[in-house]
Amino acid sequence: MKLYAQHGYGEGEKINQGLQKGVISGAVYGAKDITPERLNDRLGDIAKIEQTAGRLFDPQYYVSLISSDPNIRLGKIEEYPYFKIRRRSQLENNNIVEEDVRSVLEFQVKLPVTAVISPNILISRSFDSVEAVIAKNFIRQAKKIYNPLRDKRPVFATLAISREALLDFTELESFLNDITLLGSPPDGFYLIVGARSTEARTDLYNADVIAAWMLLNYSLKINGFQVINGYADIISPFLGAVGGDVACTGWWSNLRTFSIDRFAPEATGGRQPVPRYLSTKLLNRITFYELHALRKIIPEVAIVNGLSMDDKYEGEPDRSDEVLQSWEALSSLLSAMTMAEDATINLKKCGDAIKSAYELYTLIKTRYRLDPKSDNSHLEPLQEGMSLFKKRAEI
């Protein structure tokens, strides 16, 4: 599984450095935080740094249904020629869907991207809904409208789903059957799972959500589709273990967890988050000062990853080093847990990683009290989600 940067506000040199260091293999740019002119330049820059790097653009069309809210933060999206404010009732009209899909695809084929991402709306509540019907129509139109453009690059249909929709397995299974049996399907899917908030950790660290996310990757892959997982972060290895091709994550919490609330009015008075260290052995991020403390009270080899960016944590790391460390650690996890062609082998490695993390957390608990975000509350849903996936996928 490859790791791509999830682009957003405050890019600086992060993506360039990540590519140069070899800890990411590409980037997905988002319309909200970059102008069309700058987007074209940056995609070209990436190609110069690494010719084989993946270069993608998320049109973030799913914002169109909430963009009439006067308080919404659209950023640069309004500068894109395809952008329009839409109502759900309009998108029940097939002509409008075709018009919008064509507009997004025609814009992207002029860009130096390695693949094209077709637009879609967010399925916010249920697969048994008008939204799901509209979403399937967007998927159905992608290849049909793309083919006449005579572009040879693959086209990925956006599949944006709320965590609420994933909780009903029967509806998910029916939806999957529908999209895998299309007459003219896309080459793959750009899959996004949405939380209610970028800070709602338990929204995605939920056994049913993780099992469904894994099942989407597994089912789409065995049906011949490529799968790019947006905003996947630490759940990435579990998605790659069952067939996901690419995972994406960024440098802020709203680039590691997707939520439509990243377009809501910005809260004032917030402080910069404390820099964190992604421990491959804990499958979690801990604060830099927790890392310093743990290095002193338990064997250092038990905590640190043994990778090049560890040295940047002798003191407080700067923001660029923090994201490079995170990408390096996650790339290491992907290499360790997703490289076998047999999903059962990968899943065993995932299970072993969870077991080792439990053991390390037990050791830490006897000697040090961790911050709530650094604790082991993520391990149980990962373990239960993986078990539930295996039952549903009959593995």
PyMOL commands that set and color helices and strands:
alter all, ss='L'
color gray80, all
select helices_A, chain A and resi 14-21+31-33+36-49+61-65+77-79+90-92+94-108+130-149+165-167+169-180+201-204+207-222+233-240+253-255+260-263+288-297+300-302+308-313+319-337+343-365+372-374+379-393
alter helices_A, ss='H'
color red, helices_A
select strands_A, chain A and resi 2-6+26-30+54-58+116-118+122-123+155-162+188-194+226-229+246-249+276-279+284-287
alter strands_A, ss='S'
color yellow, strands_A
deselect
rebuild
show_as cartoon
